[in-house]
Amino acid sequence: MFGECHAHIFMDGIDYRAAVRTHRDAPCEPVIRAHLKEYQMRGITYVRDGGDKYGASTLARKLAPEYGITYRTPVFGIHKNGQYGKIVGYGFSDMREYHDLVKQAISQGADFIKIMTTGLMDFDDHGAVTGEPLSWEEVREMVHIAHEEGMAVMSHTNGKVGATIAAEVGVDSLEHGNFLDEETVRILAQSGTVWVPTAVTVRNLVGDGRFPDETLRPICACTEKALRAARRSGASVALGSDAGAYCVPHGQGLVDEYHAFQKIFGAGEALDDWLRAGERRIQEIFQRR
């Protein structure tokens, strides 16, 4: 099986608030072990976490070898105050505070740095992203600081503006990347940034009732179009499901993501080779140097 290149072990795929309560006082070992068991049962031997504020991903990394899993984590995510990101980490007001957070993550054993450069896709306005993306100058400096500290950068980014900025300044992986157009995908391919599209965060919602299907299907179509462009342009893409997000169970989420790619491209060795190449780059880059 492929590796899970984007997960959140502290979430449960069902109820975010309940998951937070589970780990708020201390990471809950039995729950984390249950999630790791789900990966083990499906032959998933690599998991890259997106971080949390509760120590759950750090404990998961400690426990993971018992399940035959290599586990990587940024410990927590880093966002600009007033912008999206507090659900998985801590905020900064200026680059000095950002650098302090980078050093704090490193001191706590981070394998890489996770940054948030945009908000989420806006389900009420197709193509729009909540909040304003961070500026080119801000993201460039954030990536520069992390790289100077010897750390790779995972970037939560949506929308063509945010993704273009992230690719141009050299983030090592771009997570989610909803609403990309072909020009942005071309820039992504030229940059060498690995795209982890987490397609099932939307696809698994179809038929669930949380959002109207007529809202979800155009988002799925947009992602499919961007993925086809990514393959044509030779962009690096790796499988990651955002496991733990609503309707994306640990373990099964990655299986669903792989099946989504098979539905888009057709099953076969060519698809597997493309995805394994992206995963190899993730595994090579996203480990503490």
N, C-alpha and C positions, 0 to 999 in steps of 0.2 A: 504494500500500500504506500501511497505518498505520505509525506509529512504534512502536519497541520501548521501552516505558516502564519496564522493569526487566530489566537484564541484568548479568552479571558476566563481563567479558571475560577475566579470568584463569582462569576455569574452562573445561572443554572438553566438558561434557555426558556424559563417559564415566567418568573416574576423577579424583576430587578430589585425592587425594594425588599422583598423577602430575602434575596441573596445577600444584600448589604447587611441586613440584620443578622444573618448567619455568621458573618465574618467581622462585624463591626468591632467587637471587643477583643477578638483574637481570631486568627484564621482557624477554621474548623477542619481539623485533620480528617475525620471520617468522611466528610463531604468531598474534600479534595481527593482522597483516596478513591472514592466512588467514581469521580470523573476520570482519574487516571486509569482506572480499571476499564472504563469504556473505550479509551484509546487502545489499551493493551488488547482487548477483545477483538479489535478490528485490525490488528497488526500495524498500528501507527506507532512508529518508534522515534519520531521527532516532533516536538511541539514548540512553537515560538509564541510566547504570551505578549499581550499588549499592555500589561501592567495593571496595578491597582493600588489603592491607598491602605490596604489592610494586611499586607504581608502574605496574602494567599499565594501569589505566584512565586514568591521566594520559598515558601514552604513546599510548594509543588515541585520546584527544582530540586530541593533536598530529597524528596520522596521518590521522584521519578525513576532513578536508577533501579529501584526495587521492581519496577514494572517494565524494565528494558527500554526506557524512554530517555532520550537526550532532551533536556528542557532548557530553553533560553528565555530570559526575562529582562526587561528594562527596570525592574522593580516597580517603578511608577512612571506615569506619563507627565509631560510638562506642557502647560498651556499659558498663554498670556492672560492676565487677570481681566475679567469681563468677557472673555471669549469661551467657546466650548472646550470642555476638557476636565472639569473638576470631578467628574464621575470616576476617572481613573488616575487622578494625580493631583499635582500642586501647581499653583500659578506664580507668575513673576510680573513685576512692573517694569523692570528695565533689564538690560543685558548683564549687569552685575548680579542681579538676583537670579537671572537665568543660569549664569555660570555657576553660582553657588548651588543651585539645584542639580546641575550636571555633576558637580563634584560630590554632592550628597548621594546621588544615585550610585556613583562609582564606589564611594566608601561603603555602601550597603551591598556591593557585589553585583551591580548591574552588568549584564553582558553587552548592552548597547543602550542608546538613548532613544526614547520615544517622544516625539513632539507632535503638537496639534496645530495645524496651520489654517484650518477652516472649520466651519461648523458642519452640520449634517445636511443631507438633502432635504428640501422642503417638499413634503408630500402634497401641500396645497398649491404649489406653483412649480410646474414641471420645468426642470432645468435650473432652478434656483437653489442656492445653498444658504442656510441660515447664517446670519452674521456677516461681517466683512472679513475676507481673507487677510492674513497678515501680509505686509508689504514684501516686495522683493528684497529690500535691504534688511528687513528683520529676519526673514527666513535664511538669507545668505549668512548673516552673522551667527544665527543659532547653529547652522550646520558647521560653519567654520570652527566655532568654539568646541563643539562635540568632537569633530575630527581632530582638532589640535590636542584634545585629551585622549586621542587614540580610540574613539568610540564610533561605531557605525550609527546611522540615523534611520529610524523607522518613522515615517511621517503620515499621520492621519490627515488626509487631504481629499476634498471633493471639489468638483467643478473645474471647468477648463482653465480659468484664471489661476486658481490655487495650484492646480496640477502643473501648469506651465512654469510657474515660479519655482515649485519644488524641484522639478526636473532640471531646470536651468541652473539652480544653485547647488545641485549635486546630492540630494537626499539619496540614501542607498536603497530604500524601498518606499513605495507609495501605496498606502493602504486605502481600500475602498475605491476612490477615484470615480465616483458616479458623475454622469453627465459630461464625459470627455468627448471631444470631437476628433475628427481625423487629424487635424493639424496638431492638436495637443498630443495625440498618440505618436505622431511622427517625431515630435520633440522628445517624448519619453523614450522612444526607441534609440534615438541618437545619443541620449544622455547616459544610457547604460543602467538607469534606475530600474529595479525590479518592481513590476506592478503586481499587487496582491488584491484582486478585485472584490473578493468576498461577495460573489453574486447572489448567494442563497439568502443573504439577509433580507433581500426583497423577494426573490423567487419563492421562498418558503412561506411568505405571507399571503400569496395568492390563494384565495378560497378560505382564508382564516377568518375574515370578517373585521379585522382591526381597521383595515383601510379598504376602500372600494377597489375591486379588481380593475375597474376601468382607469384607476389612478396608477396601479402597480404595473400593469402590462406595458405601458409605454416606457416606464423606467427599465424594465427588463429588456425591452427591444433596444433601447439606447445602449445598454451595457453590451448586449450581443453584437451590435454594430461596431462598438469600440473594440471589442475583443477580436472580431474578424480583422479589423484594421491593424491591431497589434500583431496578429500572426503574420499578416502580409508584410508588415514593415520590419519584422524580425525583432520586435520588442521582447524583453525578458518578462515572463509571466510565471507566477507560482501559485499553487493552490493554498487558499486559506479561507475559512468559512466565517470568521468572527464568532467561533464557537462560544456559547454562553449567552449570546444575544437572543432576543425573543424568537422562538421557533427554530433555533439552531442549536440542537443538543450537542454536548461534547461527544466526540467520536463519530456519531452519525452525521454531524454537520459537514465533516470533510467528505464523507461518502456522498452526501447530497451535492456538494460542490463539484466533485469529480463527475458525477452523473450529469450535472448541468452542462459542463464542458463537453461531455460526450454527445448530449442532445444538440448542442450548437454546432460542433465540428464533425461529429461522427466518431465512433470508437476506432482505435487503431494505434499502431506503434508510433506513427508520426506525431499524433497528439501527445502520447505519453512521453516521447523523447523531448518534445518542446517543454512540457511541464517539468520534467525531471531536470532539464538544464536550468530552468529558473530556480527550482528548489536547491540545486547544488550551489548556485550563487548565494542564495540566502544562507545556507548552512556554512559556507566558507566565510562570508562577511560578518554575520551576526553572532559572533562569539568574542568574548573578551580577549583582547590581545595581550 
